[in-house]
C-alpha cells in the first residue's frame, strides 16, 4: 500500500523546536519504502527563526523529515529569489512548480538548479505522477517574488494532469499552494489534491477528487493511504510522537539567544500599552517614530499577538511580525486615503482590515467620515502615512497606494517598534 505523508505551512512551527522534533520523529515513524513525503509550501517561514536564517534552517528540516517533494508557497519568497535559490540548491528533495516562470518568459523558475514541473514515482506496483502549482497572483502576496511571472494554476493543472495521464500514471496527485482548490479539481483530471495556503483541516471529495488540507504550524501530518482506487486519510497529531533530538539540536543551533531574549523595558512607552491590541500599538509606533500624519497597517501583518506588558523581549516583537521588510512613509492624496479606508470597511464581518493611529473613522448611514487631528480629510489634500513596506508592495492591501508613493524608508520595522516601546531609550 502506498502512503503519502503531507504537511504544509510549517511557518511559525519553527519557533517551537520541541514541536519540530516531534514532527520529524512522527514522519520517521510513519515512513517506509512505500512512502512519499510531500510539502505544500510555506515550509521556510514566516517565523522568528526565518528572520535570522533567511530560510537556511529549513534544509535541516527537510533532511530530518525525509521530504521527497516540496512546492513553493508565497512565504518561500520572503527573502527574495537568490536566498531561496540557495535553499533549493542545498535541499535534499525535488522542488516542483508548473506555473512559476522566470520574468517575461515561459522558462520554469529555477529549472537550471533542478526545479521540475512534475515528478513520476514507481512505488510498489503503483505509478504516481505529482505536480505542483502556486497562487496565480504571486506578485500580489509575495512582493519579494518580483522577477517571476505566473500562469493560472487551474489551466496549468489541467495541462499537466493530462500529460501525466498520457504518460500512463495510475494516480495523479496535485500539490497546490492556493485557495482555488474547487476550481482545480472541477476542471483537472486529478485523483488527490494536497492543498496548502489555507491553514484549516479539510478532507472532502469534489467531482470524485479527494481534497486534503492540514492545520499547519507543524501540528500534524496527514497520511493518505492509496490501495488501488481506494484512498483513506488519517490526521496524525504530533503531541505524542517521539522527539527527533537531532532536529531539535539543529534548530537550537540557529538561535541567537541574546537577540531573542533581550529584555525590553516598556515602562517609558509614550502610551499605556497594557490592554491595547498589538496592531494598534504598531500603527502608533510607526507614526510616532516617523513623524507621519498617520500610522496604518493591515491587521493580518501581525502573525502572533503578544501580550503587551511592562517588560517584554525582542523575540516577542519579532515573532509578532516576522517579516524582513522595513517600515516606510508614503505620501497620498486625500482621495487615495479615503479609498484605502473605504476598502478596509467593505469586507463583511471583518469591519476593519486596518489598524491605525492619528485617524478617527466614524461610520454613518451615508458612509464613513474620516478625520485627522479633528480635521476632516480633504480629497485634494496631501497626507503622509507610516506603514510597512509589504503594504505598498502588495497590490491587494492598500489599493491605490503603491511604491510610487514612497517618500522615506524609516528602517527595520521591529527596531521602530522597540524604540517606541522603550521611549526612545
N, C-alpha and C positions, 0 to 999 in steps of 0.2 A: 504494500500500500504506500502510495506517495503522500508525503506531508509537506505542506507549505507553511513555514513559520513567518508570520507577518508582523511587522512593527512599523510605526510611523510617528512623526512629530515628537521625537525624544526631547527636544527643546530644553526646558529648564530641569529636566530629569538629571542632567549632568551636575547640578548643584547639590545633589544628594548622592555622594559616592557609594554609600551602602546600598541604596536602591539600584544603582547601576550594577553593583556587584551581584546582587540577586538576579537582576535581569539577565546578565551574562551567564550566571550559573544556571538559570532556568533554560536558556537557549541551548546550553551544552547538554542538559539532561534530556531535552526533547529531541535532539538531533541524532540522526543515524545516517547510514549510507543512502537512504532513500528520502532525504530531507533537503529542501531548498529554503534558504533563509533570505527573505526579501524585505527591503526597506522602502517605505513610501515617501521619503523626503523629509526635510526639516530635521535631519538627524545630526546636523552640525550645531544648531542653535535655534533661537537665541537663548543665551544663558549667561550668568555671571562668568562662568568659565570661558565661554566663547569670546567674551570681550578681551580676555587675556591671551588667548592662543590663536585667534583668527581661524579657528576650526581645526587646528592640528590635533587636538585631543581626540577627535572622532576617529582617527586612524586606528588608535589603540582599541577603541570600542569595536570597530568593525572586525578586528582580528580576534578579539575575545568572544564576540557573538558568533563569528563564523559566517558573516554576511556573504551571500553569493551575488546579489543584485541590489543596487540602490538607484532610485530615481531622484531627480532634482526637485526640491521644494523651493519656495521663494526665499527662505532663510539660508539656503546654501550660498546665496549671493550677497549676504550681509556685508562681507568684507571685500567685495569686488571679484573680478574674474581671475586675476593672477593668483591670489591666495587660494581660491577654490581649485585652480588647476594644480597647485602644489599638493592639495589634499587628494585630488584624483590620482596623481602620479604615485603617491605613497600608499594608496588604498589597496587592499588585497582583492576586493570584489570588482565586478564589472559594473560600471555606471551606464545607465540606459536612458536615452531620450530620443523620441521620434519627432518631436516638434520644436526643439530649440535649435536655432541656426546662428552661425556667425553673421554679423551685421551685414545686411544688404545682399545676402547670398542664400542659397539653398544648402550650403555645406553644414553638416551637423556640427553642433557645438562640441569642441574638444575631440573631434574624431581622430585627430593626429596623435592623441595620447590615450586612445583606447576606448573612448565612449562609443557605444553601439546604439542602434535604433531598436534592435530586438536581439534576443538570445534564445537558442534552442537547446534543450537538455534531453538526454535519454536517461530517465530514472526508472530502473527496473524495466518493465515492458512498455512503459508509457513515454511517448514523445511529447514534451511540453514546450510550447512557444510562449515567451514572455516579452512584452514590450512596455515602454514607459512613456507617459505624456505628462506635461506640466501645464499649469494655468495659462490660458491663452493670452492674458494681458500681463505678462511677467514684468514688463517695464513699469506698470502702474503700481504693483505691490512690492516690487524689489528694485528700488532705484539704482542700486549698485550693479544691476544686471545690464546697465547701459552698454550697448555694443552687441546685444543679442536681438534677433527677431524671432517671432514665433509663427507657426502655422496653427490653425484651430485644432484643439485636442479631439473634437468629435470627428471631424473629417480625417484627421491623421489616424485615429483609432480604427476607423472603417478601412482605410487603405492598408494599414499594417496587419490587421487581423485577417484580411483577405489574402495577403501574401503568405501569412503563416499557414492558413488552411490549404493554400495551393502547394505549400511545401510538405503537406501531409502530417502536420502535427495532430495529436489526439486531443490535446487540451490547450486552449488559448487563454492565457492569463494577461489581463491588462493591469498595470500599476499606474494610478492616476493621482497626481497631486493637484486636485481641482475639486470644485464643488459641483461640477456638471456631470455627475455620475449617471443620473437617469437618462440624460441625452445620449451619453456614450453607449450605454447598454441597449438602448432602444434602437440604435442605428448600426452598431458594430457587431460582428459575429464573435462574441466573447463568451467563454464559459464562466470565468470568475473575474471580477473586478475588485482589486485591492485598492482602497481609496484612502488618501491622506488629506491634509489641509484642514479638514473639519474634525475637531477632536471630540467626537461623540461616538459611542459604541453603536454599531449598526450591523445587522445581519438580516438581509431580506432578498427576495428574488424579484426581478423585473424582467418580464418577457423571457423567463427561463434562465436568466443570468443571475448568478449569486453575487451580491454586493456586500463587501465586508469593510467596516471601519473599526478603528481602535480608539480608546480614550487618550492615548498618547502619554507623554511625560514619563516613559519607561515604567508604567504601572502595570502593564500586562503584555503578553504575547498572544497573538491569535493563531491558532493552528487550524489549517484547512486540510482535512484528510480526503484524498481522492482514491476512490475504489471503482474503477471503470467509469461509469457515468454518474456515480453517486458521490455527492460532496457533503461532508459534515464539518461543523465548525465548533471549536472549543476555545473559550477565552480563558487563558491561564494567568491569574494574578501572580505578582512576584513576591508577595509578602512572605510566604512560607518556603521560598526557593532557597537552595544552598547558595552561599556567597562565594563568588569568584574573587578571592583575595588579591589576585594579580591585577584584576580590573580595578579594584578599589585603590590599590597602591599606585597604579598608573595615573588615575585621576588626581590623587592627592599630590603626586609629584609635580603637577602643574600649578598647584595652588600657591599663590603669593600671599601668605598669611598676613604679612604686615599690611598689605594693601587692603585685603578683605576685612580684616579685623580692626583696622584703625578706628579709634573712638572719635565720635563727632559730638561735641558739646553743643546742644541746641538751645541752651538757656538764653542766649543773646539773639535769637531769631527775631526779626522785626515784628512778627505776629505770634499770637498764641497758636502753636501748631497742633496741640492736642485736640482731638475730636474733629480735626479737619481731614478731608479727603486728600490723598497724596497728589492726585492730578491737579487739584486747585492750588495746592502749595507749589507745585512745579510751575504752573502758569504765573503765579505771583513772583516766584523766584526769577524767572526769565525776564519779566517786566522790570523788576527791581534792579537786576544786575545790568540790564542793557540801557535803561532809561527810555524804553519804548513807551508809546501811549498805552498799549495793552499787551497782555500776555495771553497766548491762545495755543492750546494743544488739543489733539484728538485724544479722547479718553482711552482708546484701545492701545495707545502708546505705552500705558502702564501695564506691565505683564504680571506683576506680583505686588499687590497693595500692601505696603508695610504699615505697621502700627507706629504712628508718629509719637515720639516721647522725647524727654529732655536729653537723653543720651542714646545715640544710635551708632551704627558702624558704616564704614564706606561700602561694605558688602551689601548691606540692606538697600542702599541707594542704587548701586549698580545692578542689583538683582531686579529692582523695580522697573528700570528702563535699560535693558541690556543691549543697547544698540550703539554702534560706533560713530554715528553721525553727530555733528556739532549742533550747538544752538545758534540761531541766526536771527537777524532782523530783516523784515521785508517792509516795503512801503506800498500802500494800496490807496485806491480812491475810496470814498465813502460808499459809492455804489458797489464796489467789489466787496467791501467789508460786510455790507448788508446782505449780499448774495451768500457769503460764507455762513452768516448767521441763519439765513432762511434755509440753506441746505441742511444745517445741523438740526433744524427743528422739524424736518419732514421725513422722519424715519420711524413712524409708528409709535410703538411703546417706548422706544429709546428717545425720549423727548429732546435730549440734548446729547449730541455726539462730541461736543467740545467742552473743555474746561477752560475758564477764562478768568482774567484779573483786569480790573480797570474798566470793565464793561458793566452796564446794567441792561438787562433784557427783560422787557415786560410783554407778555402775550395778552392780546385782546381779541375780541371777536373779529376785528378788522385786520389782524395780523400782529407782527412783533414791532415794538418800538425799542430802539437801541440808543443808549446814551453813553458818553464817555465823560467822566467827571461832571455829571449832571447836565451836560450839554448834548443835545440830540446830534446824532451822526448826520452830517450833510453829504448828499450824494456827490457833490462836486468838491468836497473837502479831501485832504490828504492826511493819512494816518500811518503810524508805524506799529508793526506787530512783532513782538518777540515770540519765537516758536522753535520747533525742532526741524532740522533740515529735512527729515523724512517727509514732513508735512508738505513742503513745497516741491519735493522731488516726486511725490506720488500724485498722479493725476486724479485719484479718486477722493482725496481728502478735503482740500480747500477749494475745489472748483476752479475759479478764475485765477487763483494765486499760484504762481509758479516761480521757477528760478530767475525769470526776467525781472521779478520784483525784489530780488535780493539787494540789500544795501550794506550789510555788515555780517561778518561771521564772528560771533562772540567768543566761542571756544568750546571745549568739551562740555556736553550738557550736564554730566554729573558733577563737574567742577563748579559750574554755575549754581547748581542746587546746593551743594555742600557749602559754598561760600555764603550763600544766603542764609542757610540754617545756622551757621556759626556766627552770624552778624558781621561777616567780613573778616573774621579773625584768622 
